[in-house]
């Protein structure tokens, strides 16, 4: 949570924004309770990463895949994200993140 700013906002797909450090904390606590089986490949990292010339803003974008256990079976969610960071008093903080999910083909 030390990288979460009081002004942080997350924009999940098909949902209202999650605003502020306390709301983000609640989301993280809920996520920890889920049975996450895997979260992509950490060796791959960001697809793209940019830092502003002034050195106080950065943007990353990439692909994610999360597999969790739902009703005793693996269920995956895959998509793309964009994350914005800024320096606050010399420390990098998450300012904003948005992501989408790739629709699964119909059975």
C-alpha positions as CSV (number, residue, x, y, z in Angstrom):
1,X,0.0,0.0,0.0
2,X,3.0,2.3,0.3
3,X,2.8,2.8,-3.5
4,X,-0.9,3.9,-3.4
5,X,-1.6,7.6,-3.3
6,X,-4.7,9.1,-1.6
7,X,-5.7,10.3,-5.1
8,X,-5.3,6.9,-6.7
9,X,-8.2,5.7,-8.9
10,X,-8.8,2.4,-10.6
11,X,-11.2,2.0,-13.5
12,X,-12.3,-1.7,-13.6
13,X,-14.3,-3.0,-16.6
14,X,-18.1,-2.6,-16.3
15,X,-17.8,-1.0,-12.9
16,X,-17.6,2.4,-11.2
17,X,-14.2,3.8,-10.4
18,X,-12.5,2.8,-7.2
19,X,-11.1,6.1,-5.7
20,X,-8.7,6.7,-2.8
21,X,-6.3,4.6,-0.8
22,X,-8.9,3.2,1.5
23,X,-11.1,1.9,-1.3
24,X,-8.0,0.4,-3.0
25,X,-7.1,-1.3,0.3
26,X,-10.5,-2.9,0.5
27,X,-10.2,-4.2,-3.1
28,X,-6.7,-5.7,-2.3
29,X,-8.1,-7.3,0.9
30,X,-11.0,-8.8,-1.1
31,X,-8.6,-10.0,-3.8
32,X,-6.3,-11.7,-1.3
33,X,-9.3,-13.8,-0.1
34,X,-9.8,-15.2,-3.6
35,X,-8.1,-18.5,-4.6
36,X,-5.7,-17.1,-7.2
37,X,-3.9,-19.9,-9.1
38,X,-1.7,-17.8,-11.3
39,X,-1.3,-14.2,-12.4
40,X,0.4,-14.2,-15.8
41,X,4.1,-14.5,-16.3
42,X,6.1,-12.2,-14.0
43,X,9.2,-12.7,-16.2
44,X,7.6,-10.9,-19.1
45,X,6.9,-7.6,-17.3
46,X,5.3,-4.6,-19.0
47,X,4.8,-4.6,-22.7
48,X,5.6,-0.9,-22.9
49,X,6.9,1.5,-20.3
50,X,7.4,5.3,-20.7
51,X,8.8,7.9,-18.3
52,X,8.2,11.7,-18.9
53,X,11.2,13.9,-19.7
54,X,10.7,15.6,-16.4
55,X,11.0,12.2,-14.7
56,X,7.9,12.6,-12.5
57,X,5.3,10.7,-14.6
58,X,5.4,7.2,-16.1
59,X,2.9,5.0,-18.0
60,X,3.0,1.3,-18.5
61,X,0.7,-0.9,-20.7
62,X,0.5,-4.6,-21.1
63,X,-1.4,-7.8,-21.1
64,X,-2.6,-9.7,-18.1
65,X,-4.0,-13.2,-17.4
66,X,-5.3,-14.2,-14.0
67,X,-6.5,-17.7,-13.2
68,X,-8.5,-18.3,-10.0
69,X,-10.5,-21.1,-8.6
70,X,-14.2,-20.7,-8.9
71,X,-16.5,-23.5,-7.7
72,X,-13.6,-25.9,-7.5
73,X,-12.5,-25.2,-11.2
74,X,-10.0,-22.9,-12.8
75,X,-11.5,-19.8,-14.3
76,X,-9.4,-17.3,-16.3
77,X,-9.6,-13.6,-17.0
78,X,-7.4,-12.1,-19.6
79,X,-7.0,-8.6,-21.0
80,X,-5.0,-5.4,-21.3
81,X,-4.1,-2.7,-18.8
82,X,-2.8,0.9,-18.7
83,X,-1.2,2.2,-15.5
84,X,-0.1,5.8,-14.7
85,X,2.4,6.5,-12.0
86,X,3.7,9.8,-10.6
87,X,6.3,10.9,-8.2
88,X,5.0,12.4,-5.0
89,X,7.7,13.9,-2.7
90,X,10.3,11.8,-4.5
91,X,8.5,8.5,-4.3
92,X,6.7,6.7,-7.1
93,X,2.9,6.3,-6.5
94,X,0.2,4.6,-8.5
95,X,-2.1,7.4,-9.8
96,X,-4.5,5.5,-12.1
97,X,-5.0,2.1,-13.6
98,X,-7.6,0.8,-16.1
99,X,-8.1,-2.6,-17.6
100,X,-10.4,-4.5,-19.8
101,X,-11.2,-8.2,-20.3
102,X,-11.0,-10.0,-23.6
103,X,-14.4,-11.5,-24.3
104,X,-14.4,-15.3,-24.3
105,X,-15.8,-17.0,-27.4
106,X,-19.3,-18.4,-27.0
107,X,-19.6,-22.2,-26.4
